[in-house]
């Protein structure tokens, strides 16, 4: 059996950027995680095109993002209606989102976003459909040029 070819450097260095949890109430959910020792990592942010208010909590060098829906319809509101509060997605930090999207498309990956869009903390993001990743919604996050998406 031959060994798999090595991954390109930028893929070999992928890391988890954040884990997102859909919640009904940011304050209630944050209190539980703060009791576990996590700390709030900056001010809440509204991501209007996703219909959410986000509070980031620091867990080592990874963020836990609590997402509460804004009034009205949106993906997180629908998620909460169908499933209730819980794990929503896992986000991977990538160096070049445009390049990775091209490679994924060439491999026939099912994507929710064909082109990058704005995310929290001035990032560019895209979502990969759970049917491609074994039932898990995956977000790809490209930090702003010269910056980091997750506070250190």
mmCIF file of the C-alpha atoms, coordinates in Angstrom:
data_MODEL
# 
_entry.id   MODEL 
# 
loop_
_atom_site.group_PDB 
_atom_site.id 
_atom_site.type_symbol 
_atom_site.label_atom_id 
_atom_site.label_alt_id 
_atom_site.label_comp_id 
_atom_site.label_asym_id 
_atom_site.label_entity_id 
_atom_site.label_seq_id 
_atom_site.pdbx_PDB_ins_code 
_atom_site.Cartn_x 
_atom_site.Cartn_y 
_atom_site.Cartn_z 
_atom_site.occupancy 
_atom_site.B_iso_or_equiv 
_atom_site.pdbx_formal_charge 
_atom_site.auth_seq_id 
_atom_site.auth_comp_id 
_atom_site.auth_asym_id 
_atom_site.auth_atom_id 
_atom_site.pdbx_PDB_model_num 
ATOM 1   C CA . UNK A 1 1   ? 0.000   0.000  0.000  1.00 0.00 ? 1   UNK A CA 1 
ATOM 2   C CA . UNK A 1 2   ? 1.525   3.315  -1.048 1.00 0.00 ? 2   UNK A CA 1 
ATOM 3   C CA . UNK A 1 3   ? 1.617   6.318  1.236  1.00 0.00 ? 3   UNK A CA 1 
ATOM 4   C CA . UNK A 1 4   ? -0.678  9.233  0.512  1.00 0.00 ? 4   UNK A CA 1 
ATOM 5   C CA . UNK A 1 5   ? 1.042   12.165 -1.191 1.00 0.00 ? 5   UNK A CA 1 
ATOM 6   C CA . UNK A 1 6   ? 2.000   14.975 1.170  1.00 0.00 ? 6   UNK A CA 1 
ATOM 7   C CA . UNK A 1 7   ? -0.452  17.820 1.517  1.00 0.00 ? 7   UNK A CA 1 
ATOM 8   C CA . UNK A 1 8   ? 0.474   21.240 0.184  1.00 0.00 ? 8   UNK A CA 1 
ATOM 9   C CA . UNK A 1 9   ? 2.084   23.279 2.960  1.00 0.00 ? 9   UNK A CA 1 
ATOM 10  C CA . UNK A 1 10  ? -0.926  25.557 3.399  1.00 0.00 ? 10  UNK A CA 1 
ATOM 11  C CA . UNK A 1 11  ? -3.208  22.549 3.933  1.00 0.00 ? 11  UNK A CA 1 
ATOM 12  C CA . UNK A 1 12  ? -0.792  20.749 6.236  1.00 0.00 ? 12  UNK A CA 1 
ATOM 13  C CA . UNK A 1 13  ? -0.867  23.817 8.493  1.00 0.00 ? 13  UNK A CA 1 
ATOM 14  C CA . UNK A 1 14  ? -4.667  24.044 8.796  1.00 0.00 ? 14  UNK A CA 1 
ATOM 15  C CA . UNK A 1 15  ? -5.914  24.524 12.311 1.00 0.00 ? 15  UNK A CA 1 
ATOM 16  C CA . UNK A 1 16  ? -9.207  24.914 14.063 1.00 0.00 ? 16  UNK A CA 1 
ATOM 17  C CA . UNK A 1 17  ? -10.144 28.583 14.209 1.00 0.00 ? 17  UNK A CA 1 
ATOM 18  C CA . UNK A 1 18  ? -13.326 28.216 16.205 1.00 0.00 ? 18  UNK A CA 1 
ATOM 19  C CA . UNK A 1 19  ? -16.173 25.964 17.181 1.00 0.00 ? 19  UNK A CA 1 
ATOM 20  C CA . UNK A 1 20  ? -19.608 27.549 16.871 1.00 0.00 ? 20  UNK A CA 1 
ATOM 21  C CA . UNK A 1 21  ? -22.559 26.808 19.121 1.00 0.00 ? 21  UNK A CA 1 
ATOM 22  C CA . UNK A 1 22  ? -26.081 27.986 18.338 1.00 0.00 ? 22  UNK A CA 1 
ATOM 23  C CA . UNK A 1 23  ? -27.778 29.402 21.443 1.00 0.00 ? 23  UNK A CA 1 
ATOM 24  C CA . UNK A 1 24  ? -31.029 31.157 22.291 1.00 0.00 ? 24  UNK A CA 1 
ATOM 25  C CA . UNK A 1 25  ? -29.446 33.674 24.675 1.00 0.00 ? 25  UNK A CA 1 
ATOM 26  C CA . UNK A 1 26  ? -25.817 34.838 24.592 1.00 0.00 ? 26  UNK A CA 1 
ATOM 27  C CA . UNK A 1 27  ? -25.735 35.911 28.243 1.00 0.00 ? 27  UNK A CA 1 
ATOM 28  C CA . UNK A 1 28  ? -27.094 32.633 29.606 1.00 0.00 ? 28  UNK A CA 1 
ATOM 29  C CA . UNK A 1 29  ? -24.843 30.502 27.409 1.00 0.00 ? 29  UNK A CA 1 
ATOM 30  C CA . UNK A 1 30  ? -21.744 32.623 28.071 1.00 0.00 ? 30  UNK A CA 1 
ATOM 31  C CA . UNK A 1 31  ? -22.266 32.356 31.833 1.00 0.00 ? 31  UNK A CA 1 
ATOM 32  C CA . UNK A 1 32  ? -22.024 28.567 31.635 1.00 0.00 ? 32  UNK A CA 1 
ATOM 33  C CA . UNK A 1 33  ? -18.813 28.641 29.605 1.00 0.00 ? 33  UNK A CA 1 
ATOM 34  C CA . UNK A 1 34  ? -17.296 31.333 31.788 1.00 0.00 ? 34  UNK A CA 1 
ATOM 35  C CA . UNK A 1 35  ? -17.966 29.059 34.787 1.00 0.00 ? 35  UNK A CA 1 
ATOM 36  C CA . UNK A 1 36  ? -15.852 26.469 32.966 1.00 0.00 ? 36  UNK A CA 1 
ATOM 37  C CA . UNK A 1 37  ? -12.978 28.969 32.812 1.00 0.00 ? 37  UNK A CA 1 
ATOM 38  C CA . UNK A 1 38  ? -13.335 30.456 29.325 1.00 0.00 ? 38  UNK A CA 1 
ATOM 39  C CA . UNK A 1 39  ? -13.020 34.221 28.985 1.00 0.00 ? 39  UNK A CA 1 
ATOM 40  C CA . UNK A 1 40  ? -14.827 36.619 26.714 1.00 0.00 ? 40  UNK A CA 1 
ATOM 41  C CA . UNK A 1 41  ? -12.557 37.526 23.795 1.00 0.00 ? 41  UNK A CA 1 
ATOM 42  C CA . UNK A 1 42  ? -13.701 40.960 22.689 1.00 0.00 ? 42  UNK A CA 1 
ATOM 43  C CA . UNK A 1 43  ? -17.020 42.671 22.155 1.00 0.00 ? 43  UNK A CA 1 
ATOM 44  C CA . UNK A 1 44  ? -20.069 40.957 20.685 1.00 0.00 ? 44  UNK A CA 1 
ATOM 45  C CA . UNK A 1 45  ? -20.416 41.316 16.923 1.00 0.00 ? 45  UNK A CA 1 
ATOM 46  C CA . UNK A 1 46  ? -23.415 41.310 14.639 1.00 0.00 ? 46  UNK A CA 1 
ATOM 47  C CA . UNK A 1 47  ? -23.028 39.446 11.361 1.00 0.00 ? 47  UNK A CA 1 
ATOM 48  C CA . UNK A 1 48  ? -26.117 40.758 9.613  1.00 0.00 ? 48  UNK A CA 1 
ATOM 49  C CA . UNK A 1 49  ? -25.961 38.629 6.452  1.00 0.00 ? 49  UNK A CA 1 
ATOM 50  C CA . UNK A 1 50  ? -25.956 35.494 8.632  1.00 0.00 ? 50  UNK A CA 1 
ATOM 51  C CA . UNK A 1 51  ? -28.613 36.894 10.962 1.00 0.00 ? 51  UNK A CA 1 
ATOM 52  C CA . UNK A 1 52  ? -26.623 36.386 14.156 1.00 0.00 ? 52  UNK A CA 1 
ATOM 53  C CA . UNK A 1 53  ? -25.082 38.120 17.122 1.00 0.00 ? 53  UNK A CA 1 
ATOM 54  C CA . UNK A 1 54  ? -21.792 36.440 18.088 1.00 0.00 ? 54  UNK A CA 1 
ATOM 55  C CA . UNK A 1 55  ? -19.904 36.348 21.364 1.00 0.00 ? 55  UNK A CA 1 
ATOM 56  C CA . UNK A 1 56  ? -16.427 34.804 21.184 1.00 0.00 ? 56  UNK A CA 1 
ATOM 57  C CA . UNK A 1 57  ? -14.936 33.028 24.174 1.00 0.00 ? 57  UNK A CA 1 
ATOM 58  C CA . UNK A 1 58  ? -11.272 32.081 24.392 1.00 0.00 ? 58  UNK A CA 1 
ATOM 59  C CA . UNK A 1 59  ? -10.303 28.456 24.985 1.00 0.00 ? 59  UNK A CA 1 
ATOM 60  C CA . UNK A 1 60  ? -6.510  28.340 24.699 1.00 0.00 ? 60  UNK A CA 1 
ATOM 61  C CA . UNK A 1 61  ? -5.698  29.394 21.136 1.00 0.00 ? 61  UNK A CA 1 
ATOM 62  C CA . UNK A 1 62  ? -9.157  28.410 19.855 1.00 0.00 ? 62  UNK A CA 1 
ATOM 63  C CA . UNK A 1 63  ? -12.385 30.346 20.037 1.00 0.00 ? 63  UNK A CA 1 
ATOM 64  C CA . UNK A 1 64  ? -15.778 29.101 21.028 1.00 0.00 ? 64  UNK A CA 1 
ATOM 65  C CA . UNK A 1 65  ? -18.316 31.245 19.184 1.00 0.00 ? 65  UNK A CA 1 
ATOM 66  C CA . UNK A 1 66  ? -21.752 31.509 20.683 1.00 0.00 ? 66  UNK A CA 1 
ATOM 67  C CA . UNK A 1 67  ? -24.280 32.510 18.021 1.00 0.00 ? 67  UNK A CA 1 
ATOM 68  C CA . UNK A 1 68  ? -27.742 33.826 18.834 1.00 0.00 ? 68  UNK A CA 1 
ATOM 69  C CA . UNK A 1 69  ? -30.166 34.642 16.037 1.00 0.00 ? 69  UNK A CA 1 
ATOM 70  C CA . UNK A 1 70  ? -31.246 38.176 15.299 1.00 0.00 ? 70  UNK A CA 1 
ATOM 71  C CA . UNK A 1 71  ? -35.009 38.725 15.134 1.00 0.00 ? 71  UNK A CA 1 
ATOM 72  C CA . UNK A 1 72  ? -36.453 37.214 11.964 1.00 0.00 ? 72  UNK A CA 1 
ATOM 73  C CA . UNK A 1 73  ? -35.395 34.316 9.790  1.00 0.00 ? 73  UNK A CA 1 
ATOM 74  C CA . UNK A 1 74  ? -31.846 33.164 9.257  1.00 0.00 ? 74  UNK A CA 1 
ATOM 75  C CA . UNK A 1 75  ? -29.828 29.956 9.194  1.00 0.00 ? 75  UNK A CA 1 
ATOM 76  C CA . UNK A 1 76  ? -29.180 29.905 12.942 1.00 0.00 ? 76  UNK A CA 1 
ATOM 77  C CA . UNK A 1 77  ? -32.817 30.690 13.758 1.00 0.00 ? 77  UNK A CA 1 
ATOM 78  C CA . UNK A 1 78  ? -33.871 27.753 11.541 1.00 0.00 ? 78  UNK A CA 1 
ATOM 79  C CA . UNK A 1 79  ? -31.211 25.538 13.128 1.00 0.00 ? 79  UNK A CA 1 
ATOM 80  C CA . UNK A 1 80  ? -32.526 26.335 16.618 1.00 0.00 ? 80  UNK A CA 1 
ATOM 81  C CA . UNK A 1 81  ? -36.126 25.666 15.543 1.00 0.00 ? 81  UNK A CA 1 
ATOM 82  C CA . UNK A 1 82  ? -35.216 22.260 14.101 1.00 0.00 ? 82  UNK A CA 1 
ATOM 83  C CA . UNK A 1 83  ? -32.575 21.060 16.549 1.00 0.00 ? 83  UNK A CA 1 
ATOM 84  C CA . UNK A 1 84  ? -32.446 23.347 19.557 1.00 0.00 ? 84  UNK A CA 1 
ATOM 85  C CA . UNK A 1 85  ? -29.225 24.770 20.995 1.00 0.00 ? 85  UNK A CA 1 
ATOM 86  C CA . UNK A 1 86  ? -26.011 22.925 20.228 1.00 0.00 ? 86  UNK A CA 1 
ATOM 87  C CA . UNK A 1 87  ? -22.962 22.488 18.044 1.00 0.00 ? 87  UNK A CA 1 
ATOM 88  C CA . UNK A 1 88  ? -23.488 24.348 14.770 1.00 0.00 ? 88  UNK A CA 1 
ATOM 89  C CA . UNK A 1 89  ? -20.161 24.141 12.916 1.00 0.00 ? 89  UNK A CA 1 
ATOM 90  C CA . UNK A 1 90  ? -16.411 23.755 13.112 1.00 0.00 ? 90  UNK A CA 1 
ATOM 91  C CA . UNK A 1 91  ? -14.258 26.406 11.449 1.00 0.00 ? 91  UNK A CA 1 
ATOM 92  C CA . UNK A 1 92  ? -10.841 25.809 9.948  1.00 0.00 ? 92  UNK A CA 1 
ATOM 93  C CA . UNK A 1 93  ? -8.388  28.658 9.474  1.00 0.00 ? 93  UNK A CA 1 
ATOM 94  C CA . UNK A 1 94  ? -6.910  28.771 5.976  1.00 0.00 ? 94  UNK A CA 1 
ATOM 95  C CA . UNK A 1 95  ? -4.191  30.903 4.439  1.00 0.00 ? 95  UNK A CA 1 
ATOM 96  C CA . UNK A 1 96  ? -5.720  31.314 0.960  1.00 0.00 ? 96  UNK A CA 1 
ATOM 97  C CA . UNK A 1 97  ? -9.465  30.828 0.806  1.00 0.00 ? 97  UNK A CA 1 
ATOM 98  C CA . UNK A 1 98  ? -9.787  31.519 -2.922 1.00 0.00 ? 98  UNK A CA 1 
ATOM 99  C CA . UNK A 1 99  ? -7.180  28.885 -3.777 1.00 0.00 ? 99  UNK A CA 1 
ATOM 100 C CA . UNK A 1 100 ? -8.710  26.296 -1.459 1.00 0.00 ? 100 UNK A CA 1 
ATOM 101 C CA . UNK A 1 101 ? -12.185 26.907 -2.902 1.00 0.00 ? 101 UNK A CA 1 
ATOM 102 C CA . UNK A 1 102 ? -10.808 26.325 -6.404 1.00 0.00 ? 102 UNK A CA 1 
ATOM 103 C CA . UNK A 1 103 ? -9.269  23.032 -5.313 1.00 0.00 ? 103 UNK A CA 1 
ATOM 104 C CA . UNK A 1 104 ? -12.431 21.928 -3.545 1.00 0.00 ? 104 UNK A CA 1 
ATOM 105 C CA . UNK A 1 105 ? -14.563 22.743 -6.602 1.00 0.00 ? 105 UNK A CA 1 
ATOM 106 C CA . UNK A 1 106 ? -12.143 20.761 -8.795 1.00 0.00 ? 106 UNK A CA 1 
ATOM 107 C CA . UNK A 1 107 ? -12.627 17.782 -6.458 1.00 0.00 ? 107 UNK A CA 1 
ATOM 108 C CA . UNK A 1 108 ? -16.409 18.079 -6.722 1.00 0.00 ? 108 UNK A CA 1 
ATOM 109 C CA . UNK A 1 109 ? -16.947 19.295 -3.174 1.00 0.00 ? 109 UNK A CA 1 
ATOM 110 C CA . UNK A 1 110 ? -20.436 20.515 -2.393 1.00 0.00 ? 110 UNK A CA 1 
ATOM 111 C CA . UNK A 1 111 ? -20.128 24.111 -1.199 1.00 0.00 ? 111 UNK A CA 1 
ATOM 112 C CA . UNK A 1 112 ? -22.692 26.368 0.424  1.00 0.00 ? 112 UNK A CA 1 
ATOM 113 C CA . UNK A 1 113 ? -20.687 29.430 -0.622 1.00 0.00 ? 113 UNK A CA 1 
ATOM 114 C CA . UNK A 1 114 ? -19.098 29.509 -4.071 1.00 0.00 ? 114 UNK A CA 1 
ATOM 115 C CA . UNK A 1 115 ? -17.275 32.773 -3.307 1.00 0.00 ? 115 UNK A CA 1 
ATOM 116 C CA . UNK A 1 116 ? -15.922 34.170 -0.016 1.00 0.00 ? 116 UNK A CA 1 
ATOM 117 C CA . UNK A 1 117 ? -18.073 36.522 2.047  1.00 0.00 ? 117 UNK A CA 1 
ATOM 118 C CA . UNK A 1 118 ? -17.516 38.695 5.111  1.00 0.00 ? 118 UNK A CA 1 
ATOM 119 C CA . UNK A 1 119 ? -17.286 37.007 8.501  1.00 0.00 ? 119 UNK A CA 1 
ATOM 120 C CA . UNK A 1 120 ? -16.648 38.023 12.107 1.00 0.00 ? 120 UNK A CA 1 
ATOM 121 C CA . UNK A 1 121 ? -13.499 40.009 12.921 1.00 0.00 ? 121 UNK A CA 1 
ATOM 122 C CA . UNK A 1 122 ? -12.876 41.150 9.315  1.00 0.00 ? 122 UNK A CA 1 
ATOM 123 C CA . UNK A 1 123 ? -12.378 37.616 8.057  1.00 0.00 ? 123 UNK A CA 1 
ATOM 124 C CA . UNK A 1 124 ? -13.398 36.100 4.741  1.00 0.00 ? 124 UNK A CA 1 
ATOM 125 C CA . UNK A 1 125 ? -15.436 32.905 5.074  1.00 0.00 ? 125 UNK A CA 1 
ATOM 126 C CA . UNK A 1 126 ? -17.128 30.129 3.127  1.00 0.00 ? 126 UNK A CA 1 
ATOM 127 C CA . UNK A 1 127 ? -19.130 27.133 4.253  1.00 0.00 ? 127 UNK A CA 1 
ATOM 128 C CA . UNK A 1 128 ? -18.665 23.577 3.007  1.00 0.00 ? 128 UNK A CA 1 
ATOM 129 C CA . UNK A 1 129 ? -21.881 21.540 2.884  1.00 0.00 ? 129 UNK A CA 1 
ATOM 130 C CA . UNK A 1 130 ? -22.158 18.818 5.549  1.00 0.00 ? 130 UNK A CA 1 
ATOM 131 C CA . UNK A 1 131 ? -22.786 16.195 2.849  1.00 0.00 ? 131 UNK A CA 1 
ATOM 132 C CA . UNK A 1 132 ? -19.133 16.593 1.809  1.00 0.00 ? 132 UNK A CA 1 
ATOM 133 C CA . UNK A 1 133 ? -17.709 16.429 5.343  1.00 0.00 ? 133 UNK A CA 1 
ATOM 134 C CA . UNK A 1 134 ? -19.512 13.483 6.882  1.00 0.00 ? 134 UNK A CA 1 
ATOM 135 C CA . UNK A 1 135 ? -22.455 15.395 8.326  1.00 0.00 ? 135 UNK A CA 1 
ATOM 136 C CA . UNK A 1 136 ? -20.499 18.281 9.874  1.00 0.00 ? 136 UNK A CA 1 
ATOM 137 C CA . UNK A 1 137 ? -20.945 21.868 8.689  1.00 0.00 ? 137 UNK A CA 1 
ATOM 138 C CA . UNK A 1 138 ? -17.438 23.248 8.111  1.00 0.00 ? 138 UNK A CA 1 
ATOM 139 C CA . UNK A 1 139 ? -16.591 26.916 7.811  1.00 0.00 ? 139 UNK A CA 1 
ATOM 140 C CA . UNK A 1 140 ? -13.357 27.992 6.143  1.00 0.00 ? 140 UNK A CA 1 
ATOM 141 C CA . UNK A 1 141 ? -11.923 31.180 7.635  1.00 0.00 ? 141 UNK A CA 1 
ATOM 142 C CA . UNK A 1 142 ? -9.255  33.374 6.091  1.00 0.00 ? 142 UNK A CA 1 
ATOM 143 C CA . UNK A 1 143 ? -7.949  35.957 8.582  1.00 0.00 ? 143 UNK A CA 1 
ATOM 144 C CA . UNK A 1 144 ? -7.495  39.551 7.435  1.00 0.00 ? 144 UNK A CA 1 
ATOM 145 C CA . UNK A 1 145 ? -4.189  40.288 5.721  1.00 0.00 ? 145 UNK A CA 1 
ATOM 146 C CA . UNK A 1 146 ? -1.484  40.609 8.339  1.00 0.00 ? 146 UNK A CA 1 
ATOM 147 C CA . UNK A 1 147 ? -3.863  39.734 11.144 1.00 0.00 ? 147 UNK A CA 1 
ATOM 148 C CA . UNK A 1 148 ? -5.397  36.884 13.036 1.00 0.00 ? 148 UNK A CA 1 
ATOM 149 C CA . UNK A 1 149 ? -9.059  35.948 13.199 1.00 0.00 ? 149 UNK A CA 1 
ATOM 150 C CA . UNK A 1 150 ? -8.797  34.564 16.703 1.00 0.00 ? 150 UNK A CA 1 
ATOM 151 C CA . UNK A 1 151 ? -7.429  36.807 19.420 1.00 0.00 ? 151 UNK A CA 1 
ATOM 152 C CA . UNK A 1 152 ? -4.344  35.289 20.980 1.00 0.00 ? 152 UNK A CA 1 
# 
